[in-house]
Amino acid sequence: MRRDTQLDALRAIAVTMVMYSHFFAAGGSSFWGHIGVRLFFVLSGFLITRLLLEARSAAEFETAAALKSFYIRRALRIFPPYFAVLGFVWLVNPDQSRGSLVWHALYLSNFWYALHNQWTPWMLSHLWSLSIEEQFYIAWPLIVLLAPRRRLESICIGVILLSLSFRFYWPIAGAPGLARDLLPPASMDALASGALLAAWRCRTAGLPRWLRLGWPTLAAAFFALQWFGPTPENPVQEWGRWLLLEVLPLAPLVVVVASCSSGLGGYCGRFLDLSPLQALGRVSYGVYLYHNMVLALAVMSQPWIPLNVSEQGPGRFLVVGTATVIVASMSWLAFEKPLNRLKRHFPYVAKGARAGVQPRVNTSDGGWVGRTAGAYPGDGHKPPLMRDLHRTDRI
């Protein structure tokens, strides 16, 4: 089954964009890194919502039990490596990071950096996006499982519009700061767009005509503005450029996720089916989580490294990128995967529910890192709902 393994490949592409931005791009920042994070958000919104809607459709579904299982399973997947990183930072205290650890431990990293309007401590700066996702995980399952099914698409559209209205706040508020990118409403449009795609899929609806026909134009407009757009000369122009660069990629990203979840063919499909790409996707959470820490250690070890890792460029990208993937792979095999197996004790639907609603033993994970597709023996002989839940239960 290709369709969800290709989502692993999308994770690999997304995390590679982030590493390119942080290891190679001039100044340690690139729009590719931001697009990578936005792609992760769309994927998370899609997978989480699809999982919960399919569980909700089970004959013996119970809201309280499903919510309990969801939060426990998320904790098993996310918390151990996350708090291992925080423990390491507490021990070595780089960049005087201990003063902000409580914020990071409470998944409030985005608020910390927004309030201080600077990326200090730098080693933990990338945790802002994980905080956004965790804040989403707290509230969104309640909406998906408790709101009337017929209202879910309207709720998703409402969240997207709320996020858009948040962006219109900044010309009134004055000079831009980190808050406009780090507060939750700034990312809810991407998460809700993925959720909207899942809602369409669960009622077997295809993509709207305007989206199918219009996404190439939106993508072309984004790249034209990014590469050829004039430099803003005043705050209003800067706001307009920022607004367009945030909004224009959303529809293309949704179409990419929709296409890969259905299974692309041709040259693109064969590329996305490459085993190394999918393997990188399966450990992409660890790659993202550890990459700043590995970079700091590599810079400290520069005297023993023949390539230049102290500055942005190919040496840093090659050495630190490779080391990060190795660390993430070791973490997955030795640490995360064994803990992940505990998820079998927390099915979304109790034993005895109808066929296809009880998740199987987890050998991977969803969200940022999981293998959501069914490269498992016998999947081709299972009912469609069972195959879907076996994919989505990784999250």
C-alpha positions as CSV (number, residue, x, y, z in Angstrom):
1,M,0.0,0.0,0.0
2,R,1.6,3.2,-1.1
3,R,-0.7,6.0,0.0
4,D,0.4,6.5,3.6
5,T,4.0,5.4,3.2
6,Q,4.2,8.4,0.8
7,L,3.2,10.5,3.8
8,D,6.3,9.3,5.4
9,A,8.2,10.5,2.4
10,L,6.5,13.9,2.9
11,R,7.8,14.0,6.5
12,A,11.3,13.3,5.2
13,I,11.0,16.1,2.7
14,A,9.7,18.5,5.4
15,V,12.4,17.7,7.9
16,T,15.1,18.0,5.2
17,M,13.7,21.5,4.4
18,V,14.2,22.4,8.1
19,M,17.7,21.0,8.2
20,Y,18.6,22.9,5.0
21,S,17.4,26.1,6.6
22,H,19.2,25.6,9.8
23,F,22.4,24.0,8.5
24,F,22.9,25.4,5.0
25,A,20.9,28.5,4.2
26,A,22.6,31.9,4.6
27,G,21.8,33.4,8.0
28,G,20.4,30.1,9.4
29,S,17.0,30.8,8.0
30,S,15.1,30.1,4.8
31,F,11.5,30.1,3.6
32,W,12.0,26.4,2.9
33,G,12.3,25.7,6.6
34,H,9.1,27.5,7.3
35,I,7.3,25.6,4.5
36,G,8.6,22.4,6.0
37,V,7.0,23.2,9.4
38,R,3.8,24.3,7.7
39,L,3.7,20.9,5.9
40,F,4.1,19.1,9.2
41,F,1.2,21.1,10.5
42,V,-1.1,20.1,7.6
43,L,0.0,16.5,8.0
44,S,-0.7,16.5,11.7
45,G,-4.1,18.1,11.3
46,F,-5.0,15.5,8.6
47,L,-3.8,12.4,10.4
48,I,-5.2,13.3,13.8
49,T,-8.6,14.2,12.5
50,R,-8.8,11.1,10.2
51,L,-7.9,8.9,13.1
52,L,-10.5,10.3,15.4
53,L,-13.3,10.3,12.9
54,E,-12.6,6.7,11.9
55,A,-12.6,5.7,15.6
56,R,-15.8,7.6,16.1
57,S,-17.5,5.6,13.4
58,A,-17.0,2.4,15.3
59,A,-20.1,0.7,16.6
60,E,-18.9,0.4,20.2
61,F,-17.1,3.8,20.3
62,E,-17.1,5.6,23.6
63,T,-15.9,9.2,23.8
64,A,-14.3,9.1,27.2
65,A,-12.4,5.9,26.5
66,A,-11.2,7.2,23.1
67,L,-10.0,10.5,24.6
68,K,-8.2,8.7,27.4
69,S,-6.5,6.5,24.9
70,F,-5.6,9.3,22.6
71,Y,-3.9,11.4,25.3
72,I,-2.0,8.4,26.7
73,R,-0.8,7.3,23.3
74,R,0.3,10.8,22.4
75,A,2.2,11.0,25.7
76,L,3.9,7.7,25.1
77,R,5.0,8.8,21.6
78,I,6.0,12.5,22.3
79,F,7.0,12.8,25.9
80,P,10.0,10.4,26.3
81,P,12.4,11.9,23.7
82,Y,11.1,15.4,24.4
83,F,11.8,15.3,28.1
84,A,15.1,13.5,27.4
85,V,16.2,16.6,25.5
86,L,15.1,18.9,28.3
87,G,17.0,16.7,30.8
88,F,20.2,17.0,28.7
89,V,19.7,20.8,28.5
90,W,19.2,21.0,32.2
91,L,22.5,19.1,32.8
92,V,24.7,21.1,30.5
93,N,22.8,24.4,30.7
94,P,23.8,25.7,27.2
95,D,23.1,29.4,26.6
96,Q,21.7,29.7,30.1
97,S,18.7,27.6,29.1
98,R,17.6,26.5,32.6
99,G,15.7,29.7,33.2
100,S,13.2,28.8,30.5
101,L,12.9,25.1,31.0
102,V,9.6,25.3,32.9
103,W,8.0,27.0,29.8
104,H,9.3,24.3,27.5
105,A,8.3,21.5,29.9
106,L,4.7,22.9,29.9
107,Y,4.8,23.1,26.0
108,L,4.7,26.9,26.1
109,S,7.9,27.5,24.2
110,N,6.1,29.5,21.6
111,F,4.8,31.9,24.3
112,W,8.3,32.2,25.8
113,Y,9.8,33.3,22.6
114,A,6.9,35.5,21.7
115,L,7.0,37.3,25.0
116,H,10.8,37.9,24.8
117,N,10.8,38.6,21.1
118,Q,14.1,36.9,20.6
119,W,15.4,33.3,20.0
120,T,17.0,32.9,23.3
121,P,17.9,30.2,24.4
122,W,18.7,29.2,20.9
123,M,19.1,25.5,21.5
124,L,15.5,25.1,22.3
125,S,14.1,27.6,19.8
126,H,12.7,25.0,17.5
127,L,10.4,23.6,20.2
128,W,7.9,26.4,19.4
129,S,6.3,24.3,16.7
130,L,6.1,21.2,19.0
131,S,4.3,23.4,21.5
132,I,1.9,24.5,18.9
133,E,1.1,20.9,18.0
134,E,0.7,19.9,21.7
135,Q,-1.7,22.8,22.2
136,F,-3.6,21.6,19.2
137,Y,-3.7,18.1,20.6
138,I,-5.3,19.2,23.8
139,A,-8.3,21.0,22.3
140,W,-8.9,19.4,18.9
141,P,-9.8,15.9,19.9
142,L,-12.6,17.3,22.0
143,I,-14.0,19.1,19.0
144,V,-13.7,16.2,16.7
145,L,-15.3,13.7,19.0
146,L,-18.0,15.9,20.6
147,A,-19.1,18.3,17.9
148,P,-21.8,17.1,15.4
149,R,-20.2,15.4,12.5
150,R,-22.1,17.6,10.0
151,R,-20.6,20.7,11.6
152,L,-17.0,19.7,11.6
153,E,-16.2,21.1,8.1
154,S,-17.7,24.4,9.1
155,I,-15.7,24.4,12.3
156,C,-12.5,23.8,10.3
157,I,-13.3,26.7,7.9
158,G,-14.1,28.9,10.9
159,V,-10.7,28.1,12.5
160,I,-9.0,29.0,9.2
161,L,-10.9,32.3,9.0
162,L,-10.0,33.0,12.6
163,S,-6.3,32.5,11.8
164,L,-6.6,34.8,8.8
165,S,-8.2,37.5,10.9
166,F,-5.4,37.2,13.4
167,R,-3.0,38.0,10.5
168,F,-4.9,41.2,9.8
169,Y,-4.3,42.3,13.3
170,W,-0.7,43.2,12.8
171,P,-1.0,46.4,10.7
172,I,-3.0,47.8,13.6
173,A,-0.7,46.5,16.3
174,G,2.4,48.2,14.9
175,A,5.9,46.7,14.3
176,P,6.0,43.0,13.7
177,G,7.6,40.7,16.2
178,L,8.0,37.0,16.8
179,A,4.5,36.8,18.3
180,R,2.8,37.1,14.9
181,D,4.4,33.8,13.9
182,L,4.5,32.0,17.2
183,L,1.1,32.5,18.8
184,P,-1.3,29.6,18.2
185,P,-3.6,31.4,15.8
186,A,-0.8,31.9,13.4
187,S,-0.5,28.1,12.8
188,M,-4.1,27.0,13.2
189,D,-4.9,27.6,9.6
190,A,-2.4,24.9,8.5
191,L,-3.6,22.5,11.1
192,A,-7.3,23.2,10.4
193,S,-6.6,22.8,6.6
194,G,-5.3,19.3,7.2
195,A,-8.3,18.6,9.4
196,L,-10.7,19.9,6.7
197,L,-9.1,17.5,4.2
198,A,-9.7,14.6,6.6
199,A,-13.3,15.6,7.0
200,W,-13.8,15.7,3.2
201,R,-12.2,12.3,3.0
202,C,-14.3,10.7,5.7
203,R,-17.4,11.5,3.8
204,T,-15.8,10.3,0.6
205,A,-15.8,13.8,-0.9
206,G,-13.2,14.8,-3.4
207,L,-11.3,18.1,-3.3
208,P,-13.3,21.1,-4.3
209,R,-13.1,22.1,-8.0
210,W,-11.5,25.5,-7.1
211,L,-8.8,23.7,-5.1
212,R,-8.0,21.1,-7.8
213,L,-7.8,23.8,-10.5
214,G,-6.4,26.7,-8.6
215,W,-3.5,25.3,-6.5
216,P,-0.9,25.6,-9.3
217,T,-1.6,29.3,-9.7
218,L,-1.3,29.8,-5.9
219,A,2.0,27.9,-5.8
220,A,3.3,29.9,-8.7
221,A,2.3,33.1,-7.1
222,F,4.1,32.1,-3.9
223,F,7.3,31.3,-5.6
224,A,7.1,34.4,-7.8
225,L,6.6,36.6,-4.7
226,Q,9.4,34.8,-2.7
227,W,12.0,34.9,-5.5
228,F,11.1,38.0,-7.5
229,G,8.9,40.2,-5.3
230,P,10.2,43.7,-4.5
231,T,11.7,44.4,-1.1
232,P,9.0,46.0,1.2
233,E,9.6,49.7,1.7
234,N,7.3,50.2,4.7
235,P,5.6,48.2,7.4
236,V,2.3,47.9,5.4
237,Q,4.1,46.4,2.4
238,E,6.0,44.1,4.7
239,W,2.8,43.0,6.3
240,G,1.2,42.3,2.9
241,R,4.2,40.3,1.7
242,W,4.2,38.3,5.0
243,L,0.5,37.6,4.8
244,L,0.7,36.4,1.2
245,L,3.7,34.2,1.9
246,E,1.8,32.6,4.8
247,V,-1.5,32.0,3.0
248,L,-0.6,31.2,-0.6
249,P,1.1,27.8,0.1
250,L,-1.8,26.4,2.2
251,A,-3.9,25.1,-0.7
252,P,-0.9,23.6,-2.5
253,L,0.2,21.8,0.7
254,V,-3.3,20.4,1.2
255,V,-3.3,19.1,-2.4
256,V,0.1,17.5,-1.9
257,V,-1.0,15.7,1.3
258,A,-4.3,14.6,-0.4
259,S,-2.4,13.3,-3.4
260,C,0.2,11.4,-1.3
261,S,-2.5,9.9,1.0
262,S,-4.2,8.5,-2.1
263,G,-1.0,7.3,-3.6
264,L,0.9,9.1,-6.4
265,G,2.0,7.2,-9.5
266,G,4.6,7.9,-12.1
267,Y,8.0,9.3,-11.4
268,C,6.8,11.3,-8.4
269,G,5.3,8.2,-6.8
270,R,8.4,6.1,-7.4
271,F,10.5,8.8,-5.8
272,L,8.2,9.0,-2.8
273,D,8.3,5.2,-2.5
274,L,12.1,5.1,-2.1
275,S,12.9,3.2,1.1
276,P,15.6,5.6,2.4
277,L,13.2,8.5,2.1
278,Q,10.5,6.6,4.0
279,A,13.0,5.5,6.6
280,L,13.9,9.2,7.2
281,G,10.3,10.0,7.5
282,R,9.8,7.5,10.2
283,V,12.4,9.1,12.4
284,S,11.6,12.7,11.4
285,Y,10.3,13.6,14.8
286,G,13.6,12.7,16.4
287,V,15.5,14.4,13.6
288,Y,13.6,17.6,14.3
289,L,13.8,17.3,18.0
290,Y,17.6,16.6,18.2
291,H,19.0,18.7,15.4
292,N,19.8,21.8,17.3
293,M,21.4,19.8,20.1
294,V,23.6,17.9,17.6
295,L,24.5,21.1,15.9
296,A,25.7,22.6,19.2
297,L,27.8,19.6,20.0
298,A,29.3,19.5,16.4
299,V,30.4,23.2,16.7
300,M,32.0,22.4,20.0
301,S,33.9,19.5,18.3
302,Q,35.0,21.5,15.3
303,P,38.8,21.0,16.1
304,W,38.3,17.2,15.4
305,I,36.1,17.6,12.4
306,P,37.8,18.1,9.0
307,L,34.8,19.9,7.4
308,N,33.6,23.3,8.5
309,V,30.6,22.9,10.8
310,S,31.0,26.2,12.5
311,E,29.3,28.1,9.7
312,Q,26.3,27.6,7.4
313,G,27.2,25.6,4.3
314,P,27.7,22.1,2.8
315,G,30.1,20.9,5.5
316,R,27.6,21.7,8.3
317,F,24.7,20.2,6.3
318,L,26.5,17.0,5.5
319,V,28.2,16.4,8.9
320,V,25.5,17.6,11.2
321,G,22.6,16.4,9.1
322,T,24.1,12.9,9.0
323,A,24.9,12.9,12.7
324,T,21.3,14.0,13.5
325,V,19.8,11.2,11.4
326,I,22.1,8.7,13.2
327,V,21.1,10.0,16.6
328,A,17.4,10.0,15.7
329,S,17.6,6.4,14.4
330,M,19.4,5.1,17.5
331,S,16.8,6.9,19.6
332,W,14.0,5.3,17.7
333,L,15.4,1.8,17.8
334,A,16.7,1.7,21.4
335,F,14.4,4.1,23.2
336,E,11.2,5.2,21.5
337,K,10.1,2.1,19.7
338,P,10.0,-0.1,22.8
339,L,8.0,2.5,24.7
340,N,5.8,2.8,21.7
341,R,4.7,-0.8,21.9
342,L,2.9,0.0,25.1
343,K,0.2,1.7,23.0
344,R,-1.4,-1.8,22.4
345,H,-2.7,-1.5,26.0
346,F,-4.7,1.6,25.0
347,P,-6.9,1.0,22.0
348,Y,-9.3,3.7,20.9
349,V,-12.2,1.3,20.9
350,A,-12.6,-1.4,23.5
351,K,-12.0,-5.1,22.6
352,G,-15.1,-6.7,21.1
353,A,-15.9,-3.7,18.9
354,R,-16.7,-4.4,15.3
355,A,-13.9,-5.5,12.9
356,G,-11.6,-2.8,12.0
357,V,-11.9,-0.5,14.9
358,Q,-9.3,-1.9,17.3
359,P,-5.7,-0.8,16.5
360,R,-3.1,-3.4,16.1
361,V,0.2,-3.5,17.9
362,N,2.2,-0.4,16.9
363,T,5.5,-0.8,15.2
364,S,5.8,2.8,14.1
365,D,4.1,6.1,14.8
366,G,2.2,8.8,13.2
367,G,2.0,12.5,13.7
368,W,5.5,13.7,12.8
369,V,7.2,10.3,12.6
370,G,5.0,7.4,12.0
371,R,4.6,4.9,9.3
372,T,0.9,5.4,8.7
373,A,0.6,3.1,5.8
374,G,0.1,-0.4,5.5
375,A,3.2,-2.2,4.5
376,Y,2.1,-5.1,6.8
377,P,1.5,-8.7,5.9
378,G,-2.1,-9.4,5.0
379,D,-3.2,-5.7,4.8
380,G,-4.5,-6.3,1.3
381,H,-7.1,-8.8,2.7
382,K,-8.6,-6.6,5.4
383,P,-11.6,-4.4,5.0
384,P,-10.9,-0.7,4.0
385,L,-11.7,0.7,7.5
386,M,-9.4,-1.8,9.2
387,R,-6.5,-0.9,6.8
388,D,-7.1,2.8,7.5
389,L,-7.2,2.4,11.3
390,H,-4.0,0.3,11.1
391,R,-2.4,3.2,9.4
392,T,-3.8,6.0,11.5
393,D,-3.4,4.2,14.8
394,R,0.3,5.1,14.7
395,I,-0.7,8.5,16.0
